[in-house]
């Protein structure tokens, strides 16, 4: 565990020194929320659960949980997805 923290700290310092985007170097997710009807997630790992009221997505570090009504994944690729519907809540688990 200590080695992982040291490795992450080294990567953070590298990002800072090289002026590189964190999402590229660290594999961090980029989440764009547009009002209550659209969410785009970049750099996700997989879809865990998908219903019209709940979508759970795994990212590198955490799980993202969206709940609402009439939720649907409009499109997805290997590293990006767009979720639409009436989004009531958005949380990291």
N, C-alpha and C positions, 0 to 999 in steps of 0.2 A: 504494500500500500504506500509506504514511504517513497519507494522508487517511482511509482506512478505520479505522485505529487511533485517530485523533483523534475520529472520529465515534462509535466504540464507547465511548471514554472519556467523551465528552460525554453519551451515553445513560446510562452507568453513574452519572454524577453527577446526572442528572435523576431517575433512579429513586431514588437515595438521598435527594435533597432532597424529592421528592414522596411518599415512602413508598408507592410503587407496586410491585406484584409484578414481578419481573424477567421472568417468563415472558410477561407481557402486553406490556411495553414493548420488550423485546429479542427477542421471538419464541423464547425459549429453550425447549427441550424439558423436559417434566416426566415423569420415569420413576418408576413405582411398582413395586417388586418385592415379591411376596408369596410368601415361601418359595422353593421350587424348582419351583413349578408354575404361576406366573402372573406376567405382566408387562403393565403398562398404559403406553402411550407416548402422550403428548399433544404436539401441535405438531410432528408429523413432516411430511416433504416427500413421501415416496414409498416404495414397497416395491421393493427392488432384486432380491432373490432370495427364493424361498419354496419350501422343500422340507420334508419331515417331520423332517429332521435339522438344517437351517440356515435361519434367517431373517435377512436383512439389510435394514435400514431406514435411509433417508437422513433426517437431521435438518438443521437450518440449518447447523450447523458441522461435524458429524462424521457418521460412519456407525455404527450400532449393529449388532452381530453377536451373535445368540443361537444357540447350538448345543445340541443335546440329542436326545431321542427323542420321537416322536409329537407333534411341534410342530404347532400349527395356530393360525390366526388366528380367534379365536372371533367377533369382530366388528370392523369398522372404519368410521369416518366420515371426513369431510374432514380432521379434525384429531386424532382419537383412535383407538387400536386396543388390543385386548386379545389377548395371545398366551398360550396354555395348552399344557401338555405337561410332560415331564420336562426341565427346563432344567439343563444341565450347566455352561454358561459364558455369560458376558455380557461383552462388551467394546466399547470405543469404538475405531474405526479412523480 
